[in-house]
Amino acid sequence: MGVQAARIVFPPADRAEIAAAVTGILTTGALTLGPYTKQFEEAFAEAHEAAHAVAVASGTAALEISLRAAGAGVEGRDVIVPANTFYATAAAILRAGGRPVFADIDAATFALSPDTITAALTPDTAAVVLVHIAGLISPHADEIRLLCEQRGITLVEDAAHAHGATYDGRFAGSFGAAAAFSFYPTKVVTSGEGGMIVSPSGDLADEARIYRDQGKGAFSANHHVRLGYAWRLSEQNAVTGLVHLRRMDEFITRRREVAARYDKALAGLDGLEPLSEPAGCRGNIYKYIVLLPPGADRAWFKQELAGKHDVRLAGEVYDLPLHRQPVLAEYAAGALPVAEDMCARHVCLPVHSDMRDDEVDQVLTAVAAVYDALPGV
């Protein structure tokens, strides 16, 4: 039996609970901004030890609203973002009126560092977006926060990958003015579609609620005070996320068990380099990143795993950096060698929240066999 790149886990009891709730939602007609949205917000805030949480339509919406609601003053100004993140991070900056400035990354963390941020600073920098790639919070997060504070720059976390991840016992979402989470189907916690903003600031949360509902000053009023949008989360999505969130800890525990087995086995394959977890970091293993040797043929590696061993790898994070994306070409300002190298030669081994031991064995057997024959090494 093959091993797929990803698997969405909803046990039968959870599916039944969600189905019953959806029946109730359809019966009452309270389809948006209802009780399940409020419960989901409260549960997510509690799970991440956050003061406030605001549910929205997507992770992209969560990031754009965060940039707007944080009072960062990004319109017409520069926002530093790592080159190796998803398009949506840059798109949210542009739609909030800012200009993305692409920065290089620290090879050890796949994230921004104080040095790479400093190299990308301009006289017009308004904000920095720290992206927790693969669910790993950089051990430099506090240094980055301090750097931003000292320069009067707003720090926003793109925590789309980082549900339940911690550094030094602190959850993703506790380092910046706000953090944006995604509930896209591949994420550790999903609501189908949706996002969440967490923040220590009640004022920011209030602003976010205004932005998510067309900028209205009140839910039932035709009185618009911000340039908001239709960024509401449906009650059906909210109850799906609420139920799935209860599994977060057990999902992360299992994903970390899988990662530990991968770490142990891959240590015997000279030249393959798993992304290590720095001291104090406890990632959620949204992705398990492995660097292939320089010159290795990644496409061949993936094709052989799929074709000969029925093992399909998860998507990269990310294969084409932002400054090489055609739609963002006007914002590119030269080479970013570390990001380009990391993007070009990493793969992500499959990790499921209910992954079986025999599936882990199949992946490891396949990787060892294909790596032994990898051309270009």
Secondary structure as the mmCIF struct_conf table of DSSP 4:
data_model
#
loop_
_struct_conf.conf_type_id
_struct_conf.id
_struct_conf.beg_label_comp_id
_struct_conf.beg_label_asym_id
_struct_conf.beg_label_seq_id
_struct_conf.end_label_comp_id
_struct_conf.end_label_asym_id
_struct_conf.end_label_seq_id
STRN STRN1 VAL A 3 VAL A 3
BEND BEND1 ALA A 5 ALA A 5
HELX_RH_AL_P HELX_RH_AL_P1 PRO A 12 THR A 28
TURN_TY1_P TURN_TY1_P1 GLY A 29 GLY A 29
STRN STRN2 THR A 32 THR A 32
BEND BEND2 LEU A 33 GLY A 34
HELX_RH_AL_P HELX_RH_AL_P2 PRO A 35 ALA A 47
TURN_TY1_P TURN_TY1_P2 HIS A 48 GLU A 49
BEND BEND3 ALA A 51 ALA A 51
STRN STRN3 HIS A 52 VAL A 56
BEND BEND4 ALA A 57 ALA A 57
HELX_RH_AL_P HELX_RH_AL_P3 GLY A 59 ALA A 69
TURN_TY1_P TURN_TY1_P3 ALA A 70 GLY A 71
TURN_TY1_P TURN_TY1_P4 GLU A 75 GLY A 76
BEND BEND5 ARG A 77 ARG A 77
STRN STRN4 ASP A 78 PRO A 82
TURN_TY1_P TURN_TY1_P5 ALA A 83 ASN A 84
BEND BEND6 THR A 85 THR A 85
HELX_RH_AL_P HELX_RH_AL_P4 TYR A 87 ARG A 95
TURN_TY1_P TURN_TY1_P6 ALA A 96 GLY A 97
STRN STRN5 ARG A 99 ALA A 103
STRN STRN6 ASP A 106 ASP A 106
TURN_TY1_P TURN_TY1_P7 ALA A 107 PHE A 110
STRN STRN7 ALA A 111 ALA A 111
HELX_RH_AL_P HELX_RH_AL_P5 PRO A 114 ALA A 120
TURN_TY1_P TURN_TY1_P8 PRO A 123 ASP A 124
STRN STRN8 THR A 125 VAL A 131
HELX_RH_3T_P HELX_RH_3T_P1 ILE A 133 GLY A 135
TURN_TY1_P TURN_TY1_P9 PRO A 139 HIS A 140
HELX_RH_AL_P HELX_RH_AL_P6 ALA A 141 ARG A 151
TURN_TY1_P TURN_TY1_P10 GLY A 152 GLY A 152
STRN STRN9 THR A 154 ASP A 158
TURN_TY1_P TURN_TY1_P11 ALA A 160 HIS A 161
TURN_TY1_P TURN_TY1_P12 HIS A 163 GLY A 164
STRN STRN10 THR A 166 TYR A 167
TURN_TY1_P TURN_TY1_P13 ASP A 168 GLY A 169
STRN STRN11 ARG A 170 PHE A 171
TURN_TY1_P TURN_TY1_P14 ALA A 172 GLY A 173
BEND BEND7 SER A 174 ALA A 177
STRN STRN12 ALA A 178 SER A 182
TURN_TY1_P TURN_TY1_P15 PRO A 185 THR A 186
BEND BEND8 LYS A 187 VAL A 189
BEND BEND9 GLY A 192 GLU A 193
STRN STRN13 GLY A 195 SER A 199
BEND BEND10 PRO A 200 PRO A 200
HELX_RH_AL_P HELX_RH_AL_P7 GLY A 202 ARG A 212
STRN STRN14 ASP A 213 ASP A 213
TURN_TY1_P TURN_TY1_P16 GLN A 214 GLY A 215
STRN STRN15 LYS A 216 LYS A 216
BEND BEND11 GLY A 217 ALA A 218
TURN_TY1_P TURN_TY1_P17 PHE A 219 SER A 220
STRN STRN16 HIS A 224 HIS A 224
BEND BEND12 ARG A 226 ARG A 226
STRN STRN17 ALA A 230 ALA A 230
HELX_LH_PP_P HELX_LH_PP_P1 ARG A 232 LEU A 233
STRN STRN18 SER A 234 SER A 234
HELX_RH_AL_P HELX_RH_AL_P8 GLU A 235 LEU A 245
TURN_TY1_P TURN_TY1_P18 ARG A 246 ARG A 247
HELX_RH_AL_P HELX_RH_AL_P9 MET A 248 LEU A 266
TURN_TY1_P TURN_TY1_P19 ALA A 267 GLY A 268
BEND BEND13 LEU A 269 LEU A 269
TURN_TY1_P TURN_TY1_P20 ASP A 270 GLY A 271
STRN STRN19 GLU A 273 PRO A 274
HELX_LH_PP_P HELX_LH_PP_P2 LEU A 275 SER A 276
TURN_TY1_P TURN_TY1_P21 ALA A 279 GLY A 280
STRN STRN20 CYS A 281 ARG A 282
BEND BEND14 TYR A 286 LYS A 287
STRN STRN21 TYR A 288 LEU A 291
HELX_LH_PP_P HELX_LH_PP_P3 LEU A 292 PRO A 293
TURN_TY1_P TURN_TY1_P22 PRO A 294 GLY A 295
HELX_RH_AL_P HELX_RH_AL_P10 ARG A 298 HIS A 309
STRN STRN22 VAL A 311 VAL A 311
HELX_LH_PP_P HELX_LH_PP_P4 LEU A 313 LEU A 313
STRN STRN23 ALA A 314 ALA A 314
HELX_LH_PP_P HELX_LH_PP_P5 GLY A 315 GLU A 316
BEND BEND15 VAL A 317 VAL A 317
BEND BEND16 ASP A 319 LEU A 320
HELX_RH_3T_P HELX_RH_3T_P2 LEU A 322 ARG A 324
HELX_RH_3T_P HELX_RH_3T_P3 PRO A 326 TYR A 331
BEND BEND17 GLY A 334 GLY A 334
HELX_RH_AL_P HELX_RH_AL_P11 PRO A 337 ARG A 345
STRN STRN24 HIS A 346 LEU A 349
TURN_TY1_P TURN_TY1_P23 SER A 353 ASP A 354
HELX_RH_AL_P HELX_RH_AL_P12 ASP A 357 ASP A 372
TURN_TY1_P TURN_TY1_P24 ALA A 373 ALA A 373
TURN_TY1_P TURN_TY1_P25 PRO A 375 GLY A 376
#
